[in-house]
Structure formats: C-alpha cells, structure tokens
C-alpha cells in the first residue's frame, strides 16, 4: 500500500508501521494513562466528572469485589449498560481482574440475551436495572451466578443522582419490577470491594479481552475473540492516525455511540484515554434536542457518530446555532456515510466528516480518511498503519486497481477466530487474509470505495441486521406460513428491514406480526414495513429469492 500516491504525500507525519507490543495488556495501557494524566478529567456524564485517578480507585474496588465473588482469570463477565459512568468503571475493573468482557446490547430481548450468555458461558453480569426483568426470565438457563444491578444516576451521586434515579423509575416508569435473588447494587459492590484487598492479575497480550458478538458475514451470532493485542494494536494505529491533528491532554470527545459497540469501545474509550482526553458520555443520543443542548455546554474537539445521527442533528434548528470553532475531527463509522449528509455537515460546521471502515472482527478500524482536512467524501479512506488491504476475486487473487472485488484485510488488529466455532472461522479466512464480505475497489491514490455488500446483511442505525434471523422469528408465529425478509431504503437513503408474509391464519394482521417481533427482537431489528403475499418467489429447491423480493 505504500506505493499509492497518498502515502507518498505524508512520509513523515504518519508512520507506516506501529508497535503493537508497546503495552503488555489493556490494563498496562490503563495504568500508564492513569500515571500520565492523573487528575485530568477522564469521563463526564450528567455533569459529574471522574478523573483518571478516581477511575483507577473505583475500578480497583470493583475488581476486588469481583475477585471476592470467586471470579478468576479467563472467566467471562457480561456488561449490559448504556453510556454512563458505570460502564468504564465496570469495564476496566473486569479487565484488571483478568476477566473476559462480553459486551451486551441493553436493548436485547431475553431470547437474544440467553443466546449470548449461554454461548459465552458468562458467570457474572453488570446490568442496568431498566433491563433486569429480561435477565430474570432467562438467568436460570445460564451459568451467571454474580449479578450487579445499577441505576443510571448511581455514580452521579448526591441529590442529582438520586433525582435522576427517581425520575427514571417513578416518573418515566422505565424500570419494570424484577426479582433477582442475591443481586448486589453497584454502589454496594464498590463499598464491599473497598474493604477487600485487590490482587493484581498477570496478563499478557494473548489473553482474551473481549468476546464481541456479531453476525459477521454469515448472519449466525458468534463471539469474535479479541485479544488484548488486537485492541492495543488498533489503539496504536488510531493514535498514529491522529498525530497531524490531536494533542495529548487537550482533547474533549463527545461519545454518543454506545460503548458496548466495538466502534466507540476502541476509538472513544481506549484510543482517547491514550491521548489523555475527556470523554463526554451521552446516555440517550436519540433525544436529539436534549443531546444538542447537552453538547452545547462544551468546547469539544472531537466526535464520533453514524450517518443517521449526523442527519438527525443537521435537521434540528438548534444545531446550526452551535459554535464549532473548537472542533477538530469528526469520524463516521458503523454504516455508510451519505454524500448529502457529509456535504451539509461541512457546510454547517466548516469541517468534513472523516469516514472510517472496519468490522467487529478487526477491532474494528481497518481504514480511515485523513483527519488533516483532506476531503475524499464517498470513500472509506486508506489503510491504517500496519494494515494491508487487498481487493480480490472469489479465489483470493488480487485484482488491478479500479477493479471491484471483495475487500480482504491483514493486520495485528484482525481476530484469529470465533469463540468455539472453527467452521465459521474457516469461512472468513482465505490464504491468511480476512474476508470482510464487502465489495469495493482501490483507486490510484490508494483510497478505497465500498460498492456493495456481498451478503444480504443490512445496516440499521449502525447495527447489523440479518434477514435470516428476522425470518426465523416471523415463522415462529402460529399464524405465519412463510416469511421472507429483505432490506429497503427510505427517501433519505437510510436502510430498514421489510418483511413479506404468507398467512397461515387468514385473520392474521400486521399488528399481530409487529407484536410478535417486539417480543423477540431488539427494536432496530423490527421490520418497518410488513407486506402480505399469496406466494413468495423461490428457487427450485425451495429457497426464498430475496433479490426478487427487493
């Protein structure tokens, strides 16, 4: 990749290679950041600030609590939290205790939770009280023995924290009743841990840091094994990419994307603590008016997001009134950035959005557009340092520049496989290259453009949605004879799921289907459009032809 024109333009600014072994583990990274940045603000949520040193103390207490529960190195712990101060505390504590983190979407249904918890063999969980009722339904079918329940305002503390918890629970009625015998409150766990002695755990780069669940390129839920070295490598790659623009100890990043998602996890949480930045954690970015009002309080210098979030912000009149003089870099990922949105963003803020690209299996970032002001909207940029990208035919052979083929990747950030799924692992590697399942091409400057997805997977609000799962859930309804699902786009180019149904029960209604889907699927997976058909198009062996449904 070094022969492409863009790399020749900046031979000294961005290194071509990084040292993935600079730190011995993510805990080593954390400890060194604490020493370097000490009393600088690390995280802020609901105007409550925790410094790097305060985070270190809280994580030590929580890690001691986890050890007291009998959890040992290599045990899996699920974290099911939105962006609150509890997330980084629980995460770093788990890593310090030598545990493997299973990041879990708080919006999962009980069925989806059970699937991940059983597959990972999780023995513990930290969960927001809002979702504890779903855990209650399935916990007996898992290996989970240690349950820590928290409420949104727990670490905000004081009168404000109590008020937040009261409003969420009593006024907004967002915490359904639940019974989880033996569950410990988050703040009580911190107090218990403070009385115990924390025993540091010896970790190395090859220990498993995360089981990050994804549908991958086949749609079957599986845990990508991300070792400490995978994440550390991507942190070093991202940090190198920031050299032309960002300054240690001076940055403030807005974090609206959920930290349980690999994009925000690596880019916002790990890469920006490596710069001594302050993270502004946004708990509910879907409330756009409140979100814009909140970030208007800060002279933030960086922000990450997805296309739908940027579009929603641009369509709010208060966004145009904001002062963007401190903003240095805005990074888009998770889904394709639309040119119209990118154009409007630059017009309003004066700054281009830098689109990046990656997958859960690649920790996640493989490529990114330059953050030095170079505007190549419509591309996903160039490979990060120590990353190789090849465009290949179906046999894994490289095709010429400008020719469309499958995007293959190599680098220290690429996983070695899926948890307990060797067959699935073998499907995504060819000649030691990782198969992304995406089609694209590289131009003469080395910039990559995605043309289409190789599979039927669609992206809704930055999350992968697979027709196969939607069809399986739909067919579970007793009134459904056949189901076919496919992606579609609205007038703004945003993707959504469309479901086609052949009735078994003539009295079946669209509301019946929606109710069934809501009981079994996370909100973003629920079909936006339901259409009844007399028959569905099929192949001669009975496979539904999704391309004809489209």
Secondary structure as UniProt FT lines:
FT   TURN            2..3
FT   HELIX           5..9
FT   TURN            10..13
FT   TURN            20..21
FT   HELIX           26..37
FT   TURN            38..39
FT   STRAND          41..45
FT   TURN            46..47
FT   STRAND          48..51
FT   HELIX           52..68
FT   TURN            69..70
FT   TURN            73..74
FT   STRAND          76..80
FT   HELIX           85..96
FT   TURN            97..98
FT   STRAND          100..103
FT   TURN            106..107
FT   HELIX           110..120
FT   STRAND          124..128
FT   HELIX           129..131
FT   HELIX           132..138
FT   HELIX           139..141
FT   STRAND          146..150
FT   TURN            152..156
FT   HELIX           158..166
FT   HELIX           167..171
FT   TURN            181..182
FT   STRAND          184..185
FT   HELIX           186..194
FT   TURN            205..206
FT   STRAND          208..214
FT   TURN            216..219
FT   STRAND          222..227
FT   HELIX           228..241
FT   TURN            242..245
FT   TURN            248..250
FT   STRAND          252..255
FT   TURN            259..260
FT   HELIX           262..264
FT   HELIX           265..271
FT   HELIX           272..273
FT   TURN            274..276
FT   STRAND          278..281
FT   TURN            285..286
FT   HELIX           288..295
FT   TURN            296..297
FT   STRAND          302..305
FT   HELIX           307..314
FT   TURN            317..318
FT   HELIX           319..321
FT   TURN            325..326
FT   STRAND          329..332
FT   HELIX           339..349
FT   STRAND          353..359
FT   HELIX           360..362
FT   STRAND          364..368
FT   TURN            377..378
FT   STRAND          382..383
FT   TURN            385..386
FT   STRAND          387..392
FT   TURN            394..395
FT   TURN            401..402
FT   STRAND          405..411
FT   TURN            412..413
FT   TURN            419..420
FT   HELIX           422..427
FT   STRAND          429..430
FT   TURN            431..432
FT   STRAND          433..442
FT   TURN            444..445
FT   STRAND          448..453
FT   STRAND          458..460
FT   TURN            461..462
FT   STRAND          463..465
FT   HELIX           467..475
FT   TURN            478..479
FT   STRAND          480..489
FT   TURN            491..492
FT   STRAND          495..503
FT   TURN            506..507
FT   HELIX           510..520
FT   HELIX           523..525
FT   STRAND          529..532
FT   TURN            540..541
FT   HELIX           546..549
//
